[in-house]
């Protein structure tokens, strides 16, 4: 794995912190599955309130992960950071493999 230069560590930590919230990950999943969503659609898909989804979308947009566009009176959000899908696939795959290994160890113990 390449070494992360000190100058980037704070930014890298901020990106992981941004994705470290389960509700924000549900919001990201909703946007990934739908492509584009309003705040209300995102809230419903993520199982949270509109106000909460709006706050999370603001943070994701501020972090450069999502962007918004006006569509008449609605505002639609989408993922703009192309690396997010890859990152989530890697981390989710690792977590799933760890759970499967842990379950296999429990069965053989």
ROSE-4610 file (N, C-alpha, C; in Angstrom, 1 decimal, always signed):
// ROSE-4610
residu = [X/X/X/X/X/X/X/X/X/X/X/X/X/X/X/X/X/X/X/X/X/X/X/X/X/X/X/X/X/X/X/X/X/X/X/X/X/X/X/X/X/X/X/X/X/X/X/X/X/X/X/X/X/X/X/X/X/X/X/X/X/X/X/X/X/X/X/X/X/X/X/X/X/X/X/X/X/X/X/X/X/X/X/X/X/X/X/X/X/X/X/X/X/X/X/X/X/X/X/X/X/X/X/X/X/X/X/X/X/X/X/X/X/X/X/X/X/X/X/X/X/X/X/X/X/X/X/X/X/X/X/X/X/X/X/X/X/X/X/X/X/X/X/X/X/X/X/X/X/X/X/X/X/X/X/X/X/X/X/X/X/X/X/X/X/X/X/X/X/X/X/X/X/X/X/X/X/X/X/X/X/X/X/X/X/X/X/X/X/X/X/X/X/X/X/X/X/X/X/X/X/X/X/X/X/X/X/X/X/X/X/X/X/X/X/X/X/X/X/X/X/X/X/X/X/X/X/X/X/X/X/X/X/X/X/X/X/X/X/X/X/X/X/X/X/X/X/X/X/X/X/X/X/X/X/X/X/X/X/X/X/X/X/X/X/X/X/X/X/X/X/X/X/X/X/X/X/X/X/X/X/X/X/X/X/X/X/X/X/X/X/X/X/X/X/X/X/X/X/X/X/X/X/X/X/X/X/X/X/X/X/X/X/X/X/X/X/X/X/X/X/X/X/X/X/X/X]
num = [1/1/1/2/2/2/3/3/3/4/4/4/5/5/5/6/6/6/7/7/7/8/8/8/9/9/9/10/10/10/11/11/11/12/12/12/13/13/13/14/14/14/15/15/15/16/16/16/17/17/17/18/18/18/19/19/19/20/20/20/21/21/21/22/22/22/23/23/23/24/24/24/25/25/25/26/26/26/27/27/27/28/28/28/29/29/29/30/30/30/31/31/31/32/32/32/33/33/33/34/34/34/35/35/35/36/36/36/37/37/37/38/38/38/39/39/39/40/40/40/41/41/41/42/42/42/43/43/43/44/44/44/45/45/45/46/46/46/47/47/47/48/48/48/49/49/49/50/50/50/51/51/51/52/52/52/53/53/53/54/54/54/55/55/55/56/56/56/57/57/57/58/58/58/59/59/59/60/60/60/61/61/61/62/62/62/63/63/63/64/64/64/65/65/65/66/66/66/67/67/67/68/68/68/69/69/69/70/70/70/71/71/71/72/72/72/73/73/73/74/74/74/75/75/75/76/76/76/77/77/77/78/78/78/79/79/79/80/80/80/81/81/81/82/82/82/83/83/83/84/84/84/85/85/85/86/86/86/87/87/87/88/88/88/89/89/89/90/90/90/91/91/91/92/92/92/93/93/93/94/94/94/95/95/95/96/96/96/97/97/97/98/98/98/99/99/99/100/100/100/101/101/101/102/102/102/103/103/103/104/104/104/105/105/105/106/106/106/107/107/107/108/108/108/109/109/109]
x = [+0.8/+0.0/+0.9/+0.6/+1.4/+1.3/+2.3/+2.3/+1.6/+0.8/+0.0/+0.9/+1.2/+2.0/+1.3/+2.1/+1.5/+0.6/+0.9/+0.1/-1.4/-1.6/-2.9/-3.7/-3.0/-3.6/-4.9/-4.9/-6.1/-7.3/-7.0/-8.1/-8.6/-7.6/-8.0/-8.9/-8.4/-9.2/-10.6/-10.7/-12.0/-12.9/-12.3/-13.2/-13.7/-12.8/-13.3/-14.3/-14.1/-15.1/-16.4/-16.4/-17.6/-18.4/-17.7/-18.3/-18.5/-18.1/-18.2/-19.5/-20.5/-21.8/-22.8/-23.5/-24.4/-25.5/-26.0/-27.1/-26.6/-25.4/-24.8/-24.5/-24.1/-23.9/-25.2/-26.3/-27.6/-28.0/-27.7/-27.9/-27.1/-25.8/-25.0/-25.5/-26.0/-26.5/-27.8/-28.6/-29.9/-29.5/-28.6/-28.2/-27.5/-26.7/-26.1/-27.1/-28.1/-29.2/-30.1/-30.4/-31.4/-30.7/-29.5/-28.8/-28.9/-30.2/-30.5/-31.7/-31.7/-32.9/-33.1/-34.4/-34.7/-34.4/-34.4/-34.2/-35.3/-36.5/-37.6/-37.4/-37.0/-36.8/-35.6/-34.6/-33.4/-33.8/-34.5/-35.0/-35.7/-36.7/-37.5/-36.6/-35.7/-34.9/-33.9/-33.4/-32.5/-33.1/-34.5/-35.2/-34.9/-34.9/-34.7/-35.6/-35.6/-36.5/-35.9/-36.7/-36.3/-35.2/-35.5/-34.5/-33.1/-33.1/-31.9/-31.2/-32.0/-31.4/-30.8/-31.5/-31.0/-29.6/-29.5/-28.2/-27.1/-27.4/-26.4/-26.0/-27.0/-26.7/-25.8/-26.1/-25.3/-23.8/-23.6/-22.3/-21.6/-22.3/-21.7/-21.4/-22.3/-22.0/-20.8/-20.7/-19.6/-18.3/-18.4/-17.2/-16.8/-17.6/-17.3/-17.8/-18.6/-19.1/-20.3/-21.2/-22.4/-22.5/-23.4/-23.7/-25.2/-25.7/-27.1/-27.4/-28.6/-29.0/-30.5/-30.9/-32.3/-33.0/-34.2/-35.1/-36.5/-36.7/-38.0/-37.9/-38.9/-38.8/-38.1/-37.8/-37.1/-35.6/-34.8/-33.4/-33.1/-32.3/-31.9/-30.4/-30.1/-28.7/-28.2/-26.9/-26.3/-24.9/-24.3/-22.9/-22.1/-21.0/-20.1/-18.7/-18.4/-17.1/-17.1/-16.5/-16.5/-15.8/-15.0/-14.2/-15.1/-16.2/-17.0/-17.5/-18.0/-18.5/-17.4/-16.2/-15.1/-14.7/-14.7/-14.3/-15.3/-16.6/-17.6/-17.6/-17.4/-17.3/-16.1/-15.0/-13.8/-14.1/-14.6/-14.8/-16.0/-17.1/-18.2/-17.8/-17.0/-16.4/-15.6/-14.7/-13.9/-14.7/-15.7/-16.5/-17.3/-17.8/-18.6/-17.7/-16.5/-15.5/-15.1/-15.0/-14.6/-15.8/-17.0/-18.1/-18.3/-18.0/-18.1/-17.0/-15.8/-14.7/-15.0/-15.6/-16.0/-17.1/-18.0/-19.1/-18.5/-17.6/-17.0/-16.2/-15.5/-14.7/-15.7/-16.8/-17.7/-18.3/-18.5/-19.1/-18.1/-16.8/-15.8/-15.2/-15.6/-15.0/-15.7]
y = [-1.2/+0.0/+1.2/+2.2/+3.4/+4.2/+4.8/+5.6/+6.9/+7.3/+8.6/+9.7/+10.7/+11.8/+12.6/+13.1/+13.8/+14.9/+15.6/+16.7/+16.3/+15.0/+14.5/+13.8/+13.5/+12.7/+13.4/+14.7/+15.3/+15.1/+15.3/+15.2/+13.7/+12.8/+11.4/+11.0/+11.5/+11.2/+11.8/+13.0/+13.7/+12.9/+12.4/+11.6/+10.3/+9.6/+8.4/+8.8/+9.9/+10.3/+10.7/+11.3/+11.6/+10.3/+9.3/+8.0/+7.1/+7.5/+6.7/+6.7/+7.4/+7.4/+6.5/+5.6/+4.6/+5.3/+6.4/+7.0/+7.6/+8.2/+8.8/+7.6/+6.5/+5.4/+4.9/+5.0/+4.6/+5.6/+6.9/+8.0/+7.7/+7.4/+7.1/+5.9/+4.8/+3.6/+4.0/+4.8/+5.3/+6.0/+6.9/+7.6/+6.7/+5.8/+4.8/+4.0/+3.5/+2.7/+3.4/+4.7/+5.4/+6.3/+6.6/+7.6/+9.0/+9.4/+10.8/+10.7/+11.5/+11.6/+13.0/+13.2/+14.4/+14.1/+15.1/+14.9/+13.9/+14.1/+13.3/+11.8/+11.6/+10.2/+9.6/+10.4/+9.9/+9.5/+10.4/+10.1/+8.8/+8.6/+7.4/+6.2/+6.2/+5.1/+4.8/+5.8/+5.7/+5.4/+5.5/+5.3/+6.3/+7.6/+8.7/+9.8/+10.9/+12.0/+12.9/+13.7/+14.6/+15.6/+16.1/+17.0/+16.3/+15.1/+14.4/+14.1/+13.6/+13.3/+14.6/+15.7/+17.0/+17.4/+17.2/+17.5/+16.6/+15.3/+14.4/+14.7/+15.1/+15.4/+16.7/+17.7/+18.9/+18.5/+17.6/+17.2/+16.5/+15.6/+14.8/+15.8/+16.8/+17.7/+18.6/+19.0/+19.8/+19.1/+17.8/+16.9/+16.5/+16.9/+16.6/+15.2/+14.6/+13.2/+13.3/+14.2/+14.4/+15.8/+16.0/+17.3/+17.4/+18.7/+18.9/+19.7/+19.5/+20.3/+20.6/+21.8/+22.2/+21.6/+21.0/+20.4/+21.0/+22.1/+22.9/+23.4/+23.0/+23.4/+22.4/+21.2/+20.2/+20.3/+19.8/+19.7/+18.3/+17.8/+16.4/+16.3/+15.2/+14.9/+13.7/+13.6/+12.5/+12.4/+11.2/+11.0/+11.5/+12.3/+12.8/+12.3/+11.8/+11.2/+9.8/+9.5/+8.2/+7.1/+7.5/+6.5/+5.9/+6.6/+6.1/+4.7/+4.4/+3.1/+2.0/+2.3/+1.4/+1.2/+2.3/+2.3/+1.5/+1.7/+1.0/-0.5/-0.8/-2.2/-2.9/-2.3/-2.8/-3.0/-2.0/-2.1/-3.1/-3.0/-3.9/-5.4/-5.6/-7.0/-7.5/-6.6/-7.0/-7.3/-6.5/-6.7/-8.0/-8.3/-9.5/-10.7/-10.6/-11.7/-12.0/-10.9/-11.1/-11.7/-11.3/-11.9/-13.4/-13.7/-15.1/-16.0/-15.4/-16.1/-16.3/-15.3/-15.4/-16.4/-16.5/-17.5/-18.9/-19.0/-20.3/-20.8/-19.8/-20.2/-20.6/-19.9/-20.3/-21.7/-22.0/-23.4/-24.5/-24.2/-25.2/-25.3/-24.3/-24.3/-25.3]
z = [+0.0/+0.0/+0.0/-0.8/-0.9/+0.5/+0.8/+2.1/+1.8/+2.7/+2.5/+3.1/+2.2/+2.7/+3.8/+4.8/+5.9/+5.5/+4.4/+4.0/+3.6/+3.3/+3.0/+4.1/+5.2/+6.3/+6.8/+7.0/+7.6/+6.6/+5.3/+4.3/+4.2/+4.3/+4.2/+5.4/+6.6/+7.8/+7.7/+7.2/+7.0/+6.1/+5.0/+4.1/+4.8/+5.5/+6.2/+7.3/+8.0/+9.0/+8.3/+7.2/+6.5/+6.1/+5.8/+5.4/+6.6/+7.8/+9.0/+9.7/+9.2/+9.8/+9.1/+9.8/+9.2/+8.4/+8.8/+8.1/+6.8/+6.9/+5.6/+4.6/+5.1/+4.2/+3.6/+4.4/+3.8/+2.7/+3.0/+2.0/+0.7/+0.9/-0.3/-1.0/-0.3/-1.0/-1.8/-1.2/-1.9/-3.2/-3.1/-4.3/-5.3/-4.8/-5.8/-6.5/-5.7/-6.3/-7.3/-6.9/-7.7/-8.8/-8.6/-9.5/-9.1/-8.9/-8.4/-7.6/-6.5/-5.7/-5.1/-4.8/-4.0/-2.6/-1.7/-0.3/+0.3/-0.1/+0.3/-0.1/-1.3/-1.8/-1.1/-0.9/-0.1/+1.3/+1.9/+3.3/+3.4/+2.5/+2.5/+2.3/+1.3/+1.0/+2.1/+2.8/+3.9/+5.3/+5.3/+6.6/+7.6/+7.2/+8.1/+7.8/+8.6/+8.3/+7.2/+6.6/+5.6/+6.1/+7.3/+7.9/+8.1/+8.6/+8.8/+7.5/+6.5/+5.2/+4.6/+4.8/+4.3/+4.9/+6.2/+6.9/+6.4/+6.2/+5.7/+4.3/+3.4/+2.1/+2.0/+2.9/+2.9/+3.2/+4.2/+4.6/+3.4/+2.8/+1.7/+0.5/+0.3/-0.8/-0.4/+0.8/+1.3/+1.2/+1.3/+1.2/-0.2/-1.2/-2.6/-3.0/-2.2/-2.6/-3.4/-3.1/-3.9/-4.4/-5.4/-5.9/-6.1/-6.2/-6.4/-7.6/-8.1/-9.2/-9.1/-9.5/-9.4/-10.6/-10.3/-11.3/-11.0/-11.6/-11.3/-9.9/-9.1/-7.7/-6.8/-7.3/-6.6/-6.7/-5.7/-5.8/-5.8/-6.8/-6.9/-6.6/-5.9/-5.5/-6.2/-6.5/-7.1/-6.6/-6.7/-6.3/-7.5/-7.1/-8.2/-8.0/-6.8/-6.6/-7.1/-8.2/-8.8/-7.9/-7.0/-6.2/-5.1/-4.7/-3.6/-3.8/-5.0/-5.3/-5.1/-5.6/-5.4/-3.9/-3.2/-1.8/-1.0/-1.3/-0.5/-0.9/-2.1/-2.5/-1.8/-1.7/-1.1/+0.4/+1.1/+2.5/+2.8/+2.1/+2.3/+2.1/+1.0/+0.8/+1.9/+2.4/+3.5/+4.8/+5.1/+6.3/+6.1/+4.9/+4.7/+4.8/+4.2/+4.4/+5.8/+6.6/+8.0/+8.8/+8.5/+9.1/+8.8/+7.5/+7.1/+7.7/+7.8/+8.5/+10.0/+10.6/+12.0/+12.3/+11.3/+11.5/+11.3/+10.3/+10.1/+11.3/+12.0/+13.2/+14.3/+14.4/+15.5/+15.3/+14.0/+13.7/+14.0/+13.7/+13.9/+15.3/+16.2/+17.6/+18.4]
